[in-house]
């Protein structure tokens, strides 16, 4: 039997499923201080037990993204606020290779905040 977190990933259609499973593994391997939980119907990641980021798929746009909790403190050309006060998002196209260079730069900025 799958837990709620696994159900979240395996209920997605391709290519979103493969993309988010890759990103899940990538984030969890990025630092031993990153952990994962299931909250608000999505995968949340914590750094030192504090909210770090989460996965989401825009209801209106269908775009897949990683939302960074401390995004308002980060400056990177690939992060967008789109009217949000605290969260900035990094869009990922599930049909394309993930921009790991930008993601690594963003993760480096995010980790420094904790």
N, C-alpha and C positions, 0 to 999 in steps of 0.2 A: 504494500500500500504506500502510495506517495504522500509526503507531507504537503502542507499548504504551499510552501515555497516551491517545491518541485512541480506541484500542480500549476502554479503560476506560469512557469517556463514551458511546460509541456502542453499547456492549453493554447499557446501562441501558434500561429501559422508560420510557415517558412516564407521568407527568409528571416523574419523577426526572431523566431525561436533560436536559430543557430547563432545569430548575431548577439543576442542577449546572453546566451549560454557562454559564448566566447568572452564577452565583456565580464561576466560573472567570474569566470576563472581568472581572467586577467587582473581584475581588481583584488581578488582574494590572494593572488600570488604577488601582488605589488608590494604588500607589506604584511607582516604577521600581526599587525595591530588593527587590520581591517577585518571586520566580522559582518555577517549578513543576517538579516531577519525579515520577516514578512509583516508589513504594516500597511494599512490603508489600501489593501488590495494590490500591493506591488512589492518588489524587492528593495529593501533599504540596506544601506551599508553604513557602518559606524567605524569611526577611527578613535581608538581609546574610549570606546563606549559612548561617544558623542556623535550625533547625526552628521554624516559626511556627505553622502549622495544617495540618489535613488534612480531607478529606471522608470520611464513613463512613455506612453504612446499617446500623443495628442488626440483628444476625442474628435475635434473638428478637422484637424489637418491630417491625422494618421501618421504624423512624423514621430520617429523614435528618438528619444533623447535621454541624456543623463543630467539630472538636476543636481546642482551643487549647493548645499545648505549655506555655505559661507560665500557664495558667489559674488555678493555685492562688495566683498573685500578683494576680489581678484580682478585683474585686468589681463585679458587675452583676446586676441582678435576673433577667436572661434567661440567665445562665450557670448551669449545673448541674454538680455534681461526681459525684453518684450513686455515692459510694463510691470514686471514683478519687482517687489521691493527688496527681497533678500536673496532669492534664488536666481542663479544664472544657469543657463542650459547649454549643453554641448550636443548638437544634433549629430546623429549617426544615420547614414543611409544603409539599411540592412542588405541592400543588393550590391553594395560596394565594399571594398576593403576598408577597415577602420583606419582612420588617420592616427596611427599610433604615435607619431612625432608630436602632434598637437595634444593628444590625450596625455602623453607623458609630461609635457610642459604644464598642462593644467593640473594634473595630479601632484606634481612637484609644488606648485603654488598652493594647492589646497592643503597638503600635508603640513606646510610651514605654518598654517593658521592654527594648528592644534598643538 
